[in-house]
Amino acid sequence: MKLTTTLFEISVEGQVSTKSSHTHNEWKNRLEKELQSIPSSLTRDSNLSITILVWIQTRRLDCIGRNDVDNIAKTTLDSIVRSGLIQDDSVIYDLHVTKYPTDGPEQMILSAQEWIK
């Protein structure tokens, strides 16, 4: 198993949120708009490694049940599917999610690499 070069990397600013948040739809729409700018030919027929890095305001970081890495991953993977980059998240073989505290603007950096079996 090895990774090839990065297929895409995007940076999305805004309040990172999961389905438990009232701002979820705004975040999901912003993320999907950015993802739709990526040609689907980059990821078609590929297995992927996904890296999700998020910066969340310190005061919101420790809210129980709100910003869990699994919930961040689920929202992000669902958006990748809805944007048409992949048909199903079963093509993702490797997933890394890291969250960082920030006192500045919230953001996500999302990247994908091809995963060679």
N, CA, C and O of each residue as an XYZ file, in Angstrom:
468
protein
N       0.844     -1.177      0.000
C       0.000      0.000      0.000
C       0.885      1.233      0.000
O       1.798      1.366      0.815
N       0.600      2.114     -0.913
C       1.349      3.359     -0.911
C       0.495      4.472     -1.487
O      -0.521      4.231     -2.140
N       0.924      5.673     -1.234
C       0.221      6.855     -1.698
C       0.965      7.447     -2.878
O       2.193      7.401     -2.947
N       0.206      8.001     -3.797
C       0.825      8.749     -4.886
C       0.693     10.232     -4.578
O       0.386     10.600     -3.444
N       0.914     11.067     -5.544
C       0.845     12.503     -5.320
C      -0.577     12.935     -4.961
O      -1.538     12.200     -5.189
N      -0.690     14.093     -4.418
C      -1.979     14.639     -4.019
C      -2.856     14.881     -5.245
O      -2.427     15.507     -6.214
N      -4.094     14.373     -5.189
C      -5.064     14.569     -6.273
C      -5.732     15.932     -6.172
O      -5.953     16.606     -7.177
N      -6.050     16.329     -4.936
C      -6.588     17.672     -4.719
C      -6.367     18.086     -3.281
O      -6.197     17.256     -2.389
N      -6.374     19.390     -3.082
C      -6.320     19.972     -1.744
C      -7.121     21.256     -1.791
O      -6.906     22.102     -2.659
N      -8.047     21.399     -0.851
C      -8.824     22.631     -0.777
C      -8.781     23.161      0.648
O      -8.572     22.417      1.606
N      -8.982     24.441      0.756
C      -9.091     25.104      2.044
C     -10.446     25.792      2.083
O     -10.795     26.549      1.177
N     -11.206     25.525      3.139
C     -12.550     26.090      3.268
C     -12.627     26.815      4.597
O     -12.409     26.223      5.653
N     -12.940     28.105      4.538
C     -13.091     28.886      5.765
C     -14.552     28.943      6.164
O     -15.446     28.869      5.321
N     -14.782     29.073      7.456
C     -16.134     29.168      7.991
C     -16.251     28.296      9.222
O     -15.343     27.527      9.541
N     -17.376     28.419      9.914
C     -17.576     27.665     11.138
C     -17.772     26.186     10.816
O     -18.815     25.783     10.302
N     -16.758     25.392     11.123
C     -16.800     23.953     10.899
C     -17.907     23.385     11.776
O     -17.958     23.669     12.973
N     -18.800     22.577     11.186
C     -19.885     22.036     11.991
C     -20.276     20.637     11.549
O     -19.966     20.193     10.444
N     -20.960     19.969     12.443
C     -21.447     18.613     12.212
C     -22.965     18.634     12.269
O     -23.565     19.682     12.508
N     -23.583     17.488     12.052
C     -25.043     17.425     11.989
C     -25.726     17.872     13.275
O     -26.903     18.232     13.245
N     -25.032     17.859     14.387
C     -25.635     18.263     15.658
C     -25.700     19.784     15.825
O     -26.229     20.275     16.823
N     -25.171     20.523     14.863
C     -25.111     21.978     14.950
C     -26.188     22.638     14.095
O     -26.545     22.127     13.034
N     -26.701     23.767     14.558
C     -27.690     24.518     13.777
C     -27.064     25.182     12.544
O     -27.786     25.628     11.653
N     -25.734     25.250     12.487
C     -25.050     25.839     11.326
C     -24.582     24.778     10.335
O     -23.831     25.078      9.407
N     -25.027     23.538     10.533
C     -24.571     22.428      9.697
C     -24.840     22.654      8.207
O     -23.944     22.455      7.386
N     -26.045     23.062      7.848
C     -26.380     23.227      6.429
C     -25.519     24.289      5.760
O     -25.110     24.121      4.611
N     -25.244     25.369      6.460
C     -24.386     26.421      5.901
C     -22.981     25.883      5.642
O     -22.406     26.125      4.581
N     -22.427     25.151      6.614
C     -21.094     24.583      6.456
C     -21.070     23.553      5.333
O     -20.174     23.571      4.489
N     -22.056     22.651      5.321
C     -22.141     21.597      4.307
C     -22.216     22.213      2.911
O     -21.537     21.753      1.993
N     -23.033     23.246      2.748
C     -23.160     23.901      1.439
C     -21.863     24.571      1.010
O     -21.493     24.510     -0.163
N     -21.175     25.203      1.939
C     -19.896     25.851      1.627
C     -18.861     24.809      1.204
O     -18.144     25.002      0.222
N     -18.788     23.714      1.945
C     -17.842     22.646      1.648
C     -18.147     22.016      0.290
O     -17.237     21.802     -0.510
N     -19.416     21.718      0.026
C     -19.789     21.082     -1.238
C     -19.557     22.004     -2.434
O     -19.205     21.534     -3.516
N     -19.750     23.298     -2.251
C     -19.476     24.245     -3.337
C     -17.996     24.198     -3.712
O     -17.658     24.200     -4.896
N     -17.121     24.155     -2.724
C     -15.686     24.061     -2.995
C     -15.339     22.734     -3.661
O     -14.540     22.697     -4.597
N     -15.934     21.651     -3.184
C     -15.654     20.333     -3.748
C     -16.133     20.216     -5.193
O     -15.504     19.533     -6.001
N     -17.230     20.873     -5.520
C     -17.765     20.809     -6.879
C     -16.866     21.503     -7.892
O     -17.023     21.299     -9.096
N     -15.938     22.309     -7.430
C     -14.997     22.973     -8.334
C     -13.862     22.034     -8.773
O     -13.069     22.377     -9.649
N     -13.797     20.856     -8.160
C     -12.749     19.878     -8.477
C     -13.268     18.939     -9.562
O     -14.346     18.366     -9.403
N     -12.537     18.766    -10.651
C     -12.994     17.840    -11.703
C     -13.088     16.408    -11.174
O     -12.147     15.900    -10.565
N     -14.230     15.765    -11.412
C     -14.418     14.393    -10.926
C     -13.463     13.410    -11.599
O     -13.241     12.311    -11.090
N     -12.903     13.800    -12.732
C     -11.946     12.922    -13.415
C     -10.690     12.694    -12.569
O      -9.976     11.714    -12.779
N     -10.415     13.581    -11.622
C      -9.244     13.416    -10.752
C      -9.376     12.211     -9.827
O      -8.378     11.581     -9.477
N     -10.606     11.891     -9.432
C     -10.813     10.842     -8.440
C     -11.549      9.621     -8.994
O     -11.692      8.618     -8.295
N     -12.010      9.696    -10.230
C     -12.771      8.595    -10.821
C     -11.952      7.314    -10.828
O     -10.783      7.320    -11.215
N     -12.561      6.224    -10.404
C     -11.937      4.896    -10.399
C     -10.690      4.815     -9.514
O      -9.831      3.962     -9.737
N     -10.584      5.678     -8.531
C      -9.428      5.658     -7.633
C      -9.849      5.258     -6.229
O     -10.949      5.581     -5.779
N      -8.965      4.554     -5.548
C      -9.090      4.382     -4.110
C      -8.339      5.552     -3.494
O      -7.339      6.015     -4.042
N      -8.828      6.030     -2.344
C      -8.303      7.282     -1.814
C      -7.801      7.191     -0.387
O      -8.231      6.351      0.404
N      -6.884      8.080     -0.095
C      -6.478      8.421      1.257
C      -6.926      9.861      1.473
O      -6.599     10.737      0.673
N      -7.665     10.112      2.536
C      -8.205     11.443      2.815
C      -7.579     11.985      4.096
O      -7.478     11.282      5.101
N      -7.167     13.237      4.040
C      -6.666     13.937      5.224
C      -7.544     15.161      5.462
O      -7.737     15.988      4.571
N      -8.069     15.260      6.672
C      -8.928     16.378      7.066
C      -8.251     17.066      8.245
O      -8.057     16.462      9.300
N      -7.900     18.318      8.062
C      -7.337     19.136      9.138
C      -8.332     20.257      9.400
O      -8.719     20.967      8.472
N      -8.755     20.427     10.659
C      -9.697     21.498     10.985
C      -9.168     22.329     12.137
O      -8.566     21.822     13.083
N      -9.413     23.615     12.023
C      -9.109     24.564     13.087
C     -10.449     25.067     13.596
O     -11.237     25.650     12.850
N     -10.697     24.830     14.895
C     -11.969     25.187     15.520
C     -11.672     26.125     16.681
O     -10.711     25.925     17.424
N     -12.506     27.149     16.829
C     -12.283     28.107     17.902
C     -12.209     27.383     19.241
O     -12.998     26.484     19.534
N     -11.250     27.798     20.029
C     -10.955     27.152     21.302
C     -12.207     27.000     22.158
O     -12.404     25.954     22.778
N     -13.046     28.012     22.204
C     -14.243     27.964     23.051
C     -15.233     26.897     22.586
O     -16.042     26.428     23.386
N     -15.187     26.501     21.305
C     -16.101     25.486     20.770
C     -15.475     24.097     20.693
O     -16.166     23.106     20.458
N     -14.198     24.039     20.887
C     -13.480     22.781     20.654
C     -13.906     21.657     21.583
O     -13.975     20.501     21.164
N     -14.188     21.976     22.825
C     -14.472     20.933     23.807
C     -15.960     20.735     24.075
O     -16.319     20.121     25.080
N     -16.835     21.236     23.204
C     -18.271     21.007     23.365
C     -18.560     19.524     23.161
O     -18.299     18.981     22.087
N     -19.083     18.887     24.157
C     -19.330     17.443     24.096
C     -20.364     17.140     23.011
O     -21.429     17.756     22.951
N     -20.019     16.174     22.157
C     -20.943     15.719     21.121
C     -21.058     16.625     19.917
O     -21.883     16.362     19.042
N     -20.280     17.664     19.835
C     -20.414     18.623     18.743
C     -19.313     18.498     17.695
O     -19.597     18.490     16.498
N     -18.091     18.404     18.123
C     -16.974     18.463     17.193
C     -16.104     17.212     17.261
O     -14.881     17.287     17.139
N     -16.744     16.071     17.456
C     -16.019     14.802     17.475
C     -15.407     14.551     16.103
O     -16.019     14.878     15.086
N     -14.211     13.978     16.061
C     -13.553     13.745     14.776
C     -14.366     12.800     13.888
O     -14.344     12.939     12.665
N     -15.081     11.843     14.485
C     -15.880     10.947     13.645
C     -17.046     11.677     13.000
O     -17.425     11.363     11.872
N     -17.621     12.648     13.704
C     -18.709     13.445     13.123
C     -18.192     14.397     12.048
O     -18.865     14.624     11.042
N     -17.010     14.948     12.256
C     -16.386     15.797     11.242
C     -16.104     14.967      9.995
O     -16.367     15.407      8.876
N     -15.570     13.772     10.192
C     -15.278     12.886      9.060
C     -16.553     12.527      8.308
O     -16.569     12.579      7.078
N     -17.619     12.166      9.013
C     -18.870     11.755      8.373
C     -19.436     12.886      7.518
O     -19.819     12.651      6.372
N     -19.496     14.084      8.041
C     -19.997     15.230      7.278
C     -19.147     15.467      6.039
O     -19.674     15.726      4.958
N     -17.840     15.377      6.197
C     -16.930     15.628      5.084
C     -17.047     14.546      4.012
O     -17.126     14.861      2.825
N     -17.060     13.282      4.416
C     -17.160     12.188      3.452
C     -18.501     12.227      2.720
O     -18.554     11.983      1.514
N     -19.580     12.532      3.436
C     -20.885     12.674      2.791
C     -20.861     13.788      1.745
O     -21.465     13.654      0.680
N     -20.171     14.876      2.043
C     -20.066     15.991      1.095
C     -19.241     15.617     -0.130
O     -19.545     16.052     -1.241
N     -18.204     14.818      0.065
C     -17.399     14.357     -1.072
C     -18.260     13.511     -2.008
O     -18.159     13.632     -3.228
N     -19.105     12.658     -1.437
C     -20.010     11.835     -2.247
C     -21.026     12.715     -2.967
O     -21.206     12.590     -4.179
N     -21.696     13.611     -2.223
C     -22.732     14.474     -2.823
C     -22.172     15.381     -3.910
O     -22.894     15.753     -4.835
N     -20.908     15.738     -3.813
C     -20.300     16.620     -4.812
C     -19.976     15.869     -6.108
O     -19.661     16.490     -7.123
N     -20.054     14.543     -6.073
C     -19.806     13.748     -7.272
C     -18.364     13.328     -7.482
O     -18.032     12.770     -8.527
N     -17.493     13.586     -6.502
C     -16.091     13.184     -6.658
C     -15.918     11.673     -6.528
O     -15.030     11.091     -7.151
N     -16.760     11.041     -5.725
C     -16.767      9.586     -5.594
C     -18.218      9.133     -5.514
O     -19.103      9.915     -5.167
N     -18.456      7.859     -5.840
C     -19.820      7.338     -5.758
C     -20.173      6.884     -4.354
O     -21.331      6.960     -3.944
N     -19.180      6.413     -3.620
C     -19.423      5.886     -2.281
C     -18.132      5.998     -1.482
O     -17.038      5.889     -2.036
N     -18.266      6.216     -0.170
C     -17.047      6.370      0.624
C     -16.328      5.049      0.904
O     -15.343      5.026      1.642
N     -16.808      3.956      0.325
C     -16.089      2.682      0.451
C     -14.767      2.701     -0.317
O     -13.931      1.821     -0.109
N     -14.556      3.685     -1.203
C     -13.291      3.786     -1.946
C     -12.200      4.462     -1.111
O     -11.064      4.602     -1.564
N     -12.547      4.876      0.098
C     -11.572      5.500      0.985
C     -10.950      4.411      1.855
O     -11.631      3.759      2.647
N      -9.646      4.231      1.688
C      -8.913      3.184      2.384
C      -8.110      3.711      3.565
O      -7.662      2.937      4.410
N      -7.930      5.004      3.623
C      -7.082      5.606      4.646
C      -7.688      6.957      4.980
O      -7.997      7.742      4.083
N      -7.860      7.235      6.278
C      -8.528      8.469      6.699
C      -7.824      9.030      7.922
O      -7.598      8.329      8.908
N      -7.483     10.313      7.838
C      -6.859     11.010      8.968
C      -7.643     12.283      9.238
O      -7.887     13.083      8.334
N      -8.036     12.460     10.495
C      -8.744     13.670     10.908
C      -8.020     14.239     12.115
O      -7.802     13.548     13.110
N      -7.650     15.508     12.011
C      -6.978     16.183     13.119
C      -7.654     17.514     13.348
O      -7.925     18.249     12.399
N      -7.930     17.832     14.608
C      -8.512     19.139     14.922
C      -7.539     19.917     15.810
O      -6.862     19.367     16.678
N      -7.508     21.216     15.545
C      -6.602     22.119     16.246
C      -7.405     23.280     16.829
O      -8.386     23.720     16.231
N      -6.993     23.775     17.990
C      -7.644     24.972     18.531
C      -7.139     26.215     17.810
O      -5.987     26.277     17.383
N      -8.016     27.197     17.682
C      -7.611     28.481     17.107
C      -8.383     29.607     17.777
O      -9.516     29.424     18.223
N      -7.757     30.759     17.840
C      -8.447     31.964     18.276
C      -8.769     32.836     17.071
O      -9.322     33.927     17.212
N      -8.420     32.348     15.884
C      -8.701     33.050     14.636
C      -9.879     32.417     13.924
O     -10.714     31.762     14.548
N      -9.943     32.613     12.622
C     -11.049     32.041     11.847
C     -10.957     30.515     11.788
O      -9.871     29.935     11.785
N     -12.124     29.894     11.742
C     -12.171     28.450     11.608
C     -11.967     28.079     10.144
O     -12.329     28.835      9.243
N     -11.387     26.909      9.924
C     -11.172     26.452      8.553
C     -10.910     24.964      8.513
O     -10.619     24.328      9.525
N     -11.025     24.427      7.301
C     -10.688     23.036      7.045
C      -9.758     22.992      5.853
O      -9.964     23.702      4.869
N      -8.737     22.164      5.939
C      -7.919     21.829      4.786
C      -8.185     20.354      4.517
O      -7.973     19.501      5.379
N      -8.645     20.074      3.320
C      -9.038     18.729      2.921
C      -8.193     18.314      1.732
O      -8.124     19.031      0.734
N      -7.554     17.169      1.834
C      -6.748     16.696      0.709
C      -7.005     15.217      0.456
O      -7.405     14.472      1.350
N      -6.765     14.817     -0.786
C      -6.936     13.426     -1.187
C      -5.736     12.985     -1.988
O      -5.207     13.731     -2.812
N      -5.316     11.769     -1.735
C      -4.259     11.135     -2.498
C      -4.778      9.797     -2.986
O      -5.650      9.190     -2.364
N      -4.236      9.342     -4.106
C      -4.620      8.031     -4.592
C      -3.978      6.964     -3.707
O      -2.804      7.072     -3.353
N      -4.740      5.948     -3.354
C      -4.266      4.844     -2.530
C      -4.055      3.639     -3.424
O      -5.005      3.109     -4.000
N      -2.815      3.211     -3.539
C      -2.468      2.070     -4.387
C      -2.420      0.827     -3.506
O      -1.704      0.793     -2.506
N      -3.183     -0.189     -3.884
C      -3.210     -1.441     -3.104
C      -1.959     -2.256     -3.348
O      -1.806     -3.337     -2.779
